[in-house]
Amino acid sequence: MYKVYGDMLSGNCYKIKLLMQFLKIEHEWIHINILEGETHTKEFVVMNTNAKIPVLQINDEEYLSESNAILNFLAEGTEFLPDSGYKRAKVLEWQFFEQYSHEPFIAVARYIKKYLGLPDDRRQEFESKQEGGHKALAIMEAQLEDTDFLVGDSPTIADISLYAYTHVAEDGGFDLQGYPNIKNWFLKIEALPGYVMMDRANG
């Protein structure tokens, strides 16, 4: 059985939980508190020298980190990842977009506001994230005008990658009222069998 080391307050960890629920993959979830330094213990660094969550333990010797890499590993051979060719490349395209054009703005703004309480010394940084975040949302909104999901008419791990932080973007100060296609997309994902909510109680 797989073991997942993560925190359900984290969008990157939530991605893994969501896919595992959709695919009914049995696993043990081991809570890791990053604010208490639990990713920097000797035991954790053995699993991921980058000292970040999530980590997927495959067996006694194999560990995988980076949320999108884990999604690709778990989705192999399922309906959430096209077999090959253009559609598979489009899934990867959206996942790279998530890491470089979406998460650095939306996830970071959420962290500053939700986790840190928007301290004065981070306010300028927080405000600087708004333009880039809205640019990413506009790109998604335009795609979802044409297709039900980001890569065609059925959900893939591209949707899971981007849903995780987009659906809580308002925690980072992003008003989603101007993105009706994104909001409809939320409903489609949340209607999928096995859907589980993100833990937002403390973060």
ChimeraX attribute file (.defattr): number of C-alpha atoms within 10 A of each C-alpha:
attribute: neighborCount
match mode: 1-to-1
recipient: residues
	/A:1	10
	/A:2	14
	/A:3	16
	/A:4	24
	/A:5	22
	/A:6	24
	/A:7	21
	/A:8	21
	/A:9	16
	/A:10	20
	/A:11	26
	/A:12	23
	/A:13	21
	/A:14	25
	/A:15	25
	/A:16	25
	/A:17	24
	/A:18	21
	/A:19	23
	/A:20	18
	/A:21	15
	/A:22	14
	/A:23	16
	/A:24	11
	/A:25	13
	/A:26	11
	/A:27	15
	/A:28	12
	/A:29	15
	/A:30	12
	/A:31	14
	/A:32	19
	/A:33	14
	/A:34	15
	/A:35	8
	/A:36	8
	/A:37	10
	/A:38	17
	/A:39	23
	/A:40	16
	/A:41	10
	/A:42	12
	/A:43	10
	/A:44	18
	/A:45	14
	/A:46	12
	/A:47	20
	/A:48	20
	/A:49	12
	/A:50	13
	/A:51	19
	/A:52	19
	/A:53	24
	/A:54	27
	/A:55	23
	/A:56	25
	/A:57	19
	/A:58	13
	/A:59	10
	/A:60	6
	/A:61	7
	/A:62	9
	/A:63	17
	/A:64	16
	/A:65	20
	/A:66	16
	/A:67	22
	/A:68	21
	/A:69	12
	/A:70	18
	/A:71	23
	/A:72	16
	/A:73	13
	/A:74	19
	/A:75	18
	/A:76	12
	/A:77	11
	/A:78	11
	/A:79	13
	/A:80	23
	/A:81	22
	/A:82	19
	/A:83	12
	/A:84	8
	/A:85	8
	/A:86	10
	/A:87	15
	/A:88	16
	/A:89	14
	/A:90	16
	/A:91	22
	/A:92	17
	/A:93	13
	/A:94	21
	/A:95	22
	/A:96	15
	/A:97	16
	/A:98	22
	/A:99	16
	/A:100	12
	/A:101	17
	/A:102	26
	/A:103	23
	/A:104	14
	/A:105	26
	/A:106	29
	/A:107	23
	/A:108	19
	/A:109	28
	/A:110	25
	/A:111	17
	/A:112	18
	/A:113	18
	/A:114	17
	/A:115	16
	/A:116	11
	/A:117	12
	/A:118	18
	/A:119	11
	/A:120	9
	/A:121	8
	/A:122	15
	/A:123	14
	/A:124	11
	/A:125	15
	/A:126	22
	/A:127	13
	/A:128	13
	/A:129	21
	/A:130	16
	/A:131	13
	/A:132	16
	/A:133	24
	/A:134	19
	/A:135	14
	/A:136	19
	/A:137	21
	/A:138	15
	/A:139	11
	/A:140	20
	/A:141	19
	/A:142	13
	/A:143	16
	/A:144	21
	/A:145	14
	/A:146	12
	/A:147	14
	/A:148	17
	/A:149	22
	/A:150	24
	/A:151	22
	/A:152	14
	/A:153	10
	/A:154	14
	/A:155	18
	/A:156	23
	/A:157	27
	/A:158	26
	/A:159	21
	/A:160	24
	/A:161	28
	/A:162	22
	/A:163	21
	/A:164	22
	/A:165	25
	/A:166	27
	/A:167	16
	/A:168	18
	/A:169	21
	/A:170	16
	/A:171	21
	/A:172	26
	/A:173	18
	/A:174	19
	/A:175	11
	/A:176	17
	/A:177	9
	/A:178	11
	/A:179	16
	/A:180	13
	/A:181	19
	/A:182	25
	/A:183	16
	/A:184	13
	/A:185	21
	/A:186	16
	/A:187	10
	/A:188	14
	/A:189	16
	/A:190	14
	/A:191	10
	/A:192	11
	/A:193	11
	/A:194	14
	/A:195	15
	/A:196	14
	/A:197	12
	/A:198	20
	/A:199	13
	/A:200	13
	/A:201	7
	/A:202	7
	/A:203	14
